[in-house]
Amino acid sequence: MSSALAKVDIAALKRRHPLGDVVEAAGVELRGRGRVRQGLCPFHEEREGSFTVYTDTQKFHCFGCGLGGDVLDFIQRTDRVDLPEAIRRLETAPPTRLPASTAGQTSAPQALPANRDPALLTAAMRCYQRQLGLSQDAQAYLASRGIDSEAARRLGLGYASGRGLRDWLVQAGFDDRRILDSGLASGGRERFRGMIVVPELVGNQVHWLAGRAVWPQLRPRFQALPGPKPVLGLSRLPASAPWIVVAEGLFDWLVLSAWGLPAVAALGTQGMDKLASSLRGQPRVLLAFDADDAGREATHQLRALLGLHRARVVTMPSGVGDVAELGARPDGRSIFLDSLRNAAPLAR
């Protein structure tokens, strides 16, 4: 370890970067509140949500694959770097919490904006879109999830092959420092390699990116640019929509949008107060969160914040865990529309 890193106060560094915040910034959706939060493990394929973050000890453990550790262990595994590099990355990253001003005070969360580069991200997305057009495997994966080629084009989706992005961006006029600062690289490799890439558009520019792995063996399964996550799809809502659907996850939103429904994604079950504030002005909101305890809790919180007169709950059919599952079924859209009509007869 270098002499500079040897002088780093590791305990203070970890306090500035709580494990849960770092895990979510890496694209893992954590559910639950209090001491224990859980999500899908980024290190192995699963559907149960065995990856557990303990907020009191700031440690993680996966009951599926057995991996565990602290925030530095997490960075080493997700970014495939050694300990000195993990310390350096955490040391140079913007803090997600303010330090306590006195010994008796607790630190309060503060969402600091990430350094986003819309011009560069927009250029990168064009590269990903071209690579999607060249990858039959990525197109087949999207089709298996209910996203056909027309919907993929309309939603601006791409695929990161893991090759050629830097050359593309350099040819577009971006230097290496700007490319590195964008967050598109992680551990010396493309962050979204092997993933379907989903953009958040504001106007015609890309302001945020997330990815979902195509290949089952790829870890982590989800990735996102570092920093605060948006309410995905909010800027794409039609101004005259009499109602919108709020879903939980990335592919929930893709499926709803592919079906032509006005929708946004919360990208998790935390921060319902901020989500409610973002939905101010929407006349009717239909809540279609996952059919599990965390999804039901988030639904209850958000409906209370929005008001019972504005919000309705969409109940998933028996045996269906989320909207994304319906996307793979030929009758999925009609089943979901029936659920919408049961929730709010005017939603057609």
N, C-alpha and C positions, 0 to 999 in steps of 0.2 A: 504494500500500500504506500502511495506517495506521502511525503511529509505534509503536503497541504491537506490531504484527506485525513491523515492521522490526527489533525487538529480539529476535525469536525466533531461537534457535540452530537453524537448519534441519538441520544435520548431526546434532545430538543428537536432534532431533525424529524424523528418519528412523530412527535407531538404536532409539528407543523403539517404533517401529511398523514392524517388518520388512514388506517388500512382500508376501511370501507370506501373512502373517497377515491383512493388509488385504484382499488379493484373495479369500481364502477366506471372510472375514467378509461379503464382498459376494455370496457364493453361488456362486463359481466353484470347482469341485472340481479341485484340483491333484494330479497323480500323480507318482510318482517321488521319489527321495531325492537328497541330495547337491547338487551345483552346479546342476543343471538340473531344473526341475519343469514339467510341462505340463498343460494342460486345454483345454476348449472355449472359444473366444474369446467374451467377452461383447459384442463390438462388431460381429460379423457372424455370419451363419448358417453353421455348419459341423458336420461329424461327425468330422473327423480329429484334432482336438486340436492346433491349430497355435499356440495361445497359450502362450508360454514365459516362465517367470520364472527369472532367473539369481540365485542366492542370493549369489554372490560380489560381483557389482556392484550388486545390488539394483535391477536394471532388468528391464523386460518388453519383449517383442517378439512380434508375431504374424506368422508367415510366410504367413498367408493374406491379411490385409488390409493389412499393413505398418505398423500402428500400434505405437508403442513409447514408452518413457519411464520415469520413476521413480514412486514411490508418490504424489506430488502430481499428476503427470500422470494417473495412474489415477483418483484421486478426482475430478479435474476432468471427466474424460470420463464416468465412471459416474454422478456426481451432477449433471452439467451445471452446474458452478459455475466461477467464475474462480479464479485462483491465490490471492489473499488469502483467499477463503472456504475454499478447500481447506486452506490453512495453519491457519486458525482451527479448522476441524473436527478436524484431526489434533491440534492443540495442546490442545483441550478434551476429546478422547477419552481413556478410560482406557488406560494403557500396556499393551502385550501382552508386553513384555520388561522385566526389571529392568535398570537401568544397572549397568555393572561398578563394583564398589566400589573397585578399584585399577586402575592402568594395565595391569597384567599379567594381569588376569583377564577371562574372557569372560562375557558375560551369559547367564543361564539362562532358559529359557522359564517363564512363569508365567501360568496361565490365570486371569485375573481375571473374576469373575462380572459380567455385564452387569446394568444396572438394568432389571429386567423388572417389568412391571405387569400381573399376571394378570387383574385385574378389567377393566382397559381393553382388553387384548388379547382377552378373551372377548367384550366388547361389540363390538369391531371385527369379530370373526369372525362374529357374527350379521349384521352389515351385509353382509359378503362373501357369506355363505350366501344372503341375500335376493337379492343381485345375481346370483348364479349362477342362481337360479330364474327370473330375468328375462332371461337372456342365452342365446338359442338357439345362438349361435356357440360360447360357452364350453362348453355342454353337448355340442354336436356334437364339439368338440375332445376332450373327455374320452372320449366314446364311441369316437372313432377310436383312442384309446390303450387301449381295453379296459375303461374305467371307466363302467359304466352308472349310471343315476340312483339306483338303490337303493344301490349301493356308495358313490356320492358322498355320499349322505345319511348312511349309516352311518359313513363316515370323517370326516364333518364338513367336507367340502371347500367352498370358496367361490370367488368370482371378484371381482376388484377392477376395477370399471369406470373408476376414476380420478376419480369424481365422487361427492360426497355423504357421504364418510366423516366429515369434520370435523363437519358439521351433525348427523349421526347421533350422534357421540360427545358433542357439546355438549348435545344433547337428553337424553342419558343421564346428564348431570351432570358431565362431565369438562371441566376448563378447558384453555385453549390451551397453557399451560406443560406440563401433564401429557401432553397429546397430542403436543407436540413432543418431549418427553423419551422417548417410547415407541419412537422409531425408525421409526414408520409413515410418516413423511414424509422425503423426500430431495430436496434441491435445490428446495424449495418445491412439490413435487408428491408425490402418493401413491407410496410406495416400490413397491407391488405393482401399480400400474396396468397393466391389460391382461394380468394373470397369473391362472392358477389358484393359489389360496392353500391351503396345506396346514398344518394346526395340529398341534402336539405337545401332547397333553392330559395333565394330571396330575389325576386325578379328573375333575371336570367343568369345570376351568378350563384356559384356553390359556396355556401358558408360553413358546411359541416359534412363529414362523411362517416359512415359506419359500414362494417363488412360482416358477412356471415360465410363461414367456411363451406366450400363445396365438397371437399374430400373428408371422409369420416376420421381419418387419422391426423388431420391437421389440428394443432393446438396453438393458441386458444381458439375456441369455436367462434367467438365474437370478438370484434375489435371496433374501436371508435377513436376518433381524434381526441387527444387529451383536452381536458377542460369541460366546461358546463355543456350538458346535452340540451338540445332544443326540444320543443313540442313538435315532433316530426309531422310535417304536412300542414302546419298552421298557415304558412304563407301561401299555400296552394288552394285554400278553401275558396269556393265561389262566394262572392259578396252577397248574393241573394239566397243562399242556402237556408231553407226554413228549419233544418235540423242537421246535426252532425253526429257521427259515431266516434266515441273515444275508446280506443283499444289499448292494449298494454305493450305489445312487443313490436319489433321491427317487421317481421313477416306478417303479423296481424294486419299492420297498416298496408303493406304491399298487396295483400289479398283483397282487402276492402277497396283499395284504390283501383286495382285491376278490375274489380266488379263495377266500377263506376260510381261508388258511393263516396259522399263527402266525409272524410275521416281524418283523424289525427292519432298519433301514438304517444302515450305518456313515457315510453321507454323505461318502464319500471313501475314500482308501486310506492315510491317515496316522493315527497314534495308535492302533495296534493293541493296545498295552499297556493303554491306558485302556479300550478296547472289551472286551478280555478280562476286565478287572476288573469291568466292568458286567455281564458274562454269568455271573458267579459264581453257582452254584446251578442253572444250566440243565443238565439231565442229558445232552442230546444236541444238538449244534449242527451244522447243515448249511450249508456255506459256498457261496454262489452269487454270487461276485463276477464282474465283467466278464471276458470272455475276451480280455484283452490282457495285456501284460507287467506293468503296474502292478497289475492285478487278481490275476494269478497270484502276484506277489510278496507282496501283502497276504494272500492266502489261505495261503501258506506260513508267513508270520510268525504269523498268528492261530492256525493249526492247531498250531504248535509251542507257543504260549503256552497254548492250551486243553488240549493233550494229545491224542495220537493216539487214545486210547480214547474221547474225548468228541466229537471233531470229524471230520466226513466232508466230502469235497469233491464238490460237484455239478458235473458236467461238462456244459457247454452243448453242444447239438447242433452239428454242423458248419455254419458259416455264420451262427450266431446270436451276436451280440456281448454281449447282456445279457438279463436277464429282461424288461425293458420292451419289447423287440422282440417277444417272444412274446405280450404283451398285445394287440397289434393283430391277432393271428392267431386265427381261430375254433377252431383245434385247439391253441392255445398252452398252455392249462391241462393238457390230456392229455399233451402233449409234455413239459412240465416235471415232471409227476407221474411219468412214466417215468424221467426223469433222477434224481428223488429216490429212487425205488425202487432204481435202480442204485447210488446212493451209499450207501443204508442201507435194506435190505429191510424194516425195521420202520416206516419213514416212509411212511405211507399216508393 
